[in-house]
Amino acid sequence: MISYSIDAALQTKIFDQIFISTDSYKILKTVKKHNIDIPFLRSKKNSSDNATIRAVLLEVINKLKKNNLNFKYCCCIYPTAVFIKKKKIIESFELLKKNRLDSVLSISKYENVILKSLSKNKKDIIKMNYPKYKDKMSQYFKDSYYDAGQFFWINVASFLKSKNIVTSKTGSITIPNIMCQDINTKEDLMQAKFKHLYFKSLRKTGNNKKYD
């Protein structure tokens, strides 16, 4: 699965160097096929389920600095970004530089109004999470967005100073909802496979320009 992310990064031709952060020897074998450098394995502390992407990023950048590898910008591409496109990576990099931003995140719009969301208890009894909005029509709400989980850019100096990926100077690039797919469960993987077949059919008919 990580091959999609690696291929997209290579296709952009804008990176001075590409590194993989992992503690998996299985991934190491996959990466070797692409001639990608893994100068060190990720620490056990930052390989747990509770590790944050911010902590991983700090570890990688600081270790690279110790090896005299310093970079002005850094792009973090998630290994499960199976529908990532090189065009979006390049566009967001240009946005970062042009507007002198601290970071740029790939985001996507919520399909439904989150302020009209529901929750339920063990007996399947529901309640509104935000009851004061129960009578407000959906078309009168502002759009809400979420982290698309594909990639993000940072200005390295700004990140090391704030230790935050999202700041008051964080820009965004919007990814179509259909091209976003979190892969944590078997159902997620099945949805990704269906989308893959859909995009494949679009390419065969020449109708894929909207998503390329």
N, C-alpha and C positions, 0 to 999 in steps of 0.2 A: 504493500500500500504506500509506503514511503517513497517509492519510485516516482509517483505522480508529482510529488513535491520537488524532488531532486530534478526531474526533467524540466519542470517549469522554471526553476531557478537557473538551470543551465541555458535554457532557450532565451532568457532575457538578455544574456551577454553583457550585463551591467555590473556583475560582481567581481571584485578583485580576487576574493577567495570565498570558498564555500566550506563550512564546517558542519559536522553532525555532532550533536550532543546526545549521548546515549550510554547506558551501562549494559546494553544487550549485545552479546556476541553474535546472535542471529542477524541483527541489524548490521553489524560490522561486515558480515559476509555479503549482504546485499549492497552495501555502500561501496565496497571494493570494486564491484562491477562497473561503477560509475566513475572510478578514480577520484573519489572525494576524500579529503583529508579528515582524519579523526586523531588529532594530536594528543588527546587524553580522554579517558572514560569519565562519565559523569559520577560524582560522588554518591555514595549510598544515601546520604541525607537528602539529596535532591533527586533521588530516583524512587522515592516512596509515593504512595497515592496522595499524600498530603502536601507534597512539594508544589510550590507555586512557580509559575512561569517567570515571575520577577526574580525569584531566588536563583533559578537555573541560569537566567540571563546574566545576573551579576557574577555568578561563578565562572561562566564561560568568558566573559569580557575580562575579568580580573586575571584569570589564568593565561589568557592570550597576551595581556599586557606584560605579565612576568616573562613571557617568551619574546618580548619586544615586538609584538604584533598589535599595532594600534590602528584603529579605524575611526573615521569621522561619523559614519552612519552604519547602522546594522539593521538587517531585515530578519525577523524571526518567522519562519514558515513552519506551520504545524505539519506533522507527519501524516495526518489523516485528511489533509486538504485535497481530496481526490478530484475535485472539480475546479481547482485553482487555474487561473489563466495568466500567462506571462504579461499580457496587456495591462491587467489590473496592477500587477507588481510594479511595472514601469511607470504607469500613470501616478500611482501613489508616491513613488520616489520623487517624481518631478514636483508633485504638490508639496512634499516635505521641504524640498530645497527652495522652491519659489516663494513660499510663504514663511520660511524660516521657522518651521514648527518644531516642537519638541518630539512629536510622534504623529503617526498616521495609522489608524486602525481600519481594517476591513469590517464593514458592518452590513446588516441587512434589516429590512423593516419588518416589524411584527405584522402578521396578517390580520390579527384580531386586536381589539382594544383591551390592553392589559388592565385598565382601571374598571373594566366590567367583568373581570375574571371571577371564577368561583373556586371554592375549596370544599372538600367533603370529609366527613368523619368515617370511622370504621363501619358504621351502619349505612354508609352511602347517603347520608343526609347532607344536603348542600347548604352553603351560605355564601353571600356575596362578600368578597374581600374588601371592597370599597363601596358600602351601601349608599353613601351620599350621591353616587353617580348612577343609581339604578334607573332614574327616569330621563337621563340625558341621552340623546340620540347619538349613535356611533359616529355619524358624519361630522359632529361638532368637536371631536377630540383631536388633539394634535397627534401626528404620527410618532410612534415610539420605535426605537431601534435596539438591536442587540449585537454583541460581538459575533461576527460571522465565523470566527474560529478558523480562518484560513491563514492570515499572516498579519504582521504589523511592522512598521518601520519606527526606528528611534534615532534621534540625534544622541550619540553615545555620551558626549560631555553633559548634556542636559539630564540624561537618565542617571548617570553616576552621581550627579549633584542632588537630584530630587529623590532618587531611588523609586520613582513611580513611572509606570508606562503611560498612564492617563494623567494629563495635567490640564491646566487652563489653556494650554497652547497645543492641544491635540486635535488634529484634523481627521477626516474620514473619507473613505471611498466606499460607495454602496455596491454591494454584490446582489444580483437578483436572487430572490428567496429560493427559487428552484435550484440554484447552484450551491446552496449551503446544505451541508449534511453533517451533523454531529454523529460520530460513530462510537457509541459506547455499549450498545446491545446488539443482539442478533437481529432485532427488528430494524435498528438503524442501518445495519449492513444490507438488509434486504431492500430497504428504501433506496440506498445508494446504488444497488444493482439495477433497480427499476429505472432510476434516473439515467444511469449509464446507457441502458438500452434505448431510452428515449432520445438522448443526445446522439447516439449512434445512428438512429433512424433519421434524425434531422440532417446529419452529415451526408447520408446517402441520397437524400432528396435535395440537398443544397440549401436547406433552410436553417442552417446553424449560425449564420452571421451575427445574429442578435446576441449569441452567447459565446462568441469567440473573441 
